[in-house]
Amino acid sequence: MTAALPGTDRSGDPAAWEPIVGAIGPKVRDLRQQLALSLQQLAQRSGVSAAAIHKVERGEMVPTITTLLKLAAALERPIGHFVEGADAAPVASYVPAAARPAVRAEADGVELGGISGPPERFRAAGAVATIAAGAGGRARPRPGEELVLVLEGALEFEVAGERYTLRDGDSLHYPTDRPHSWSGSGPGPTRAVWMSVPDA
């Protein structure tokens, strides 16, 4: 008797396999993006054509065992990673610099690239912020806290009436339930890591 894949039974019911088969393509795509590989680069690594990889990622083709073995080796994962239960998720969330998702900014002149994991799994949220000179905002008090680290440039903060000037390497950690505002005070754009943790 052959063993069932994790998360499945051995009844042979096709419906039991559909979530697992359907999850293979997204897992291949996510790992490829995490490694900052193009379709062509993964094709060169694996020996599987870029067209076939594209079809696998889109769910238009179910890979053979041989194809999946090649992709798993090229993506540096055991084959079990691709066929384990559809609900399984890695413990950590990895966001490569080249694949940071754009995050909507409430203030004009601010661009945000997300660095944190999915909000349904993690309380903390973070982004790399690029702030134009003179751009700023006044946040509505809310429970929680924020931590800001300036990588390059300068930021002016006011928290509960106290003023702070942050330059390269400086950080500020403050509760967000007090009035607070900020602005880019350098001659050019400022880059900063901005972390936010809501109240439990």
N, C-alpha and C positions, 0 to 999 in steps of 0.2 A: 504494500500500500504506500502510495507516495504521500509525503507530508504536505499539508496545506501551507500556503504563504501566510505570514503573520497577518492577523486581522481578517482572515477569511475562514470559511468552513470548508469541508470537503464534499459538499453536496453536489458539486458540479453545476449549480445554478449560475447561469451567466450573469445574473443581476448582482451576485456577490462579488464578481470580479470587475465590474464596470468602473467603480470608483478608483480602484487601484490602477487599472489600465489607463483611465482618464487622467490620472495624476502624473504619469510618467513624463509626458511632454512638458508641463509646467516646471517639473523638477529639473529637467535637462536645461530648459531656458533659464531658470533662476540661477543654476550653478554656472552656466556659461557667462551670464552677466556678472555674477560675483567675481569671476576670474578675469573679467574684462576682455573676453574673447569674442571676436566676430564669428559669424557662421563659417567663413572661409578658414579662419585660424583653427577652429575646432575640427573642421573637416581634415585639415592637414595633420592635426594631432592624432585623430582617431582612425583615419582611413575610411570614414563614412562620408559620402558626398554631402556638400552643403545643401543641396536640394532635398535630400532625404532627411537631414537634420531639421530643416525648416518644416517639413511635413510632420515629423515626430512632434516638434514643439507645438504645432498648431492642432495636434490631435487628428491629423488627416491620415496618419499611418501608424500602425502598431509595430514597434521594432521587433525584429527577430532576436532570439537569445544572443546570437553572434554580434548583431549590431549593438545591442544593449551592453554587452561585455566590452566592446570597443569604446563606446561612449563613456561607460563607467570608469575605465582605465584613464581615458583622456581627461576626465573631469575629477580624477583623484578621489573617487568614492567607491565603496563596495557596491556590488550590484544590488544587495539588499536594500540600499538607500532608495532605490527607484521603485521597488515592489513591496515595500512595507505598507502597513495600513495607511489609507488616505488621510486619516486624522493625525498621523504622526508628524511632529514638527521638531526641528533642531532646538536644542536648549538655548543656544545663543542666536542673536540676529546680527548678521554680518552685512555691512553696507560699504562696498568699495567706493573710493573717491570718485571714480569715473561713472558711477551709477547712482549718485545721490538724487533722490526724488525732489522735485521742486515743491516747496511748501508755500502756501498762500500767506503773504505778509499783510498785516492790517495797516501798516504805515507806507506811504509813498516813499520811493527812493531806497527800498530795502529788498534785497533778494535773499531767499533762504534755501539752503540745500539740506534736506533731512539727514540726520545721522543716527536716529534712534529706531528701535524696533516697532512692530505694530502696536497700536494703542490698546488693542484688546488683550495683549499679553504683558505690556510694560506700563508702569505709571509714569516714569520719567520720559520727557520728550526733549529732543535736542536738535539743533541745526547750526550749520556754519552760515553766519550772516555777513553779507556784504552791504555796507551802509554808505550811501552817498553823503558827501560833505553837506552839512546843514539839515539832513533828514533827521526826523525825530518823532517821538510819540509820547503820549500820556496815557498810561494804562489804567483801566478801571480796577479798583481794589477788588481782590478775590482771594479766597483761601489758597495757601500754597507757598511756594518759594521759587526763586530763580537764582541761577549762578551764571555769571558772564565772565569770559576770559577774552581779553583783547589780544589778538594775534598780531595785528598791524594797524597803526593809526591811533585814533583817540576818540573816546566817548565821554560825554558829560552826563552824570546822573544826579537826580535829586530824589531822595527817599525820605519820606516823612520830614521834609524840611532840611535834611542834611545833604550837602553837595559833595560830589566826588568826581575827580578827573582820572580816567583810566587811560593808560598808554600801553605800549607794547609789553606784554607779559603780565599786566596788572589784572586782577580779578575782583569781582564784587558779588557777594552772596547776600540776598535780602529777602524778607518776607513780602509776599505780594498782597497781603491784606492791608498794607499801608499805602497811602498815595505815593506814586513814583512816576518819574518821567525820565527821558533820555534823549540825547541828540548826538549826531556825529560832529565832532569839533575839530577834526584834523583838516589839513589843506586838501586832502584827497579822500578817496574811499577808505573806510575802516572795515577790517575783517575781524570777526569775533566768533567764538563758540558760545552759544546761548542755550542753557539748559533750563527746563521748567518742570517742576514736580507739583502736581495739584495736591491739595489737602486730602488725606485718606478718608 
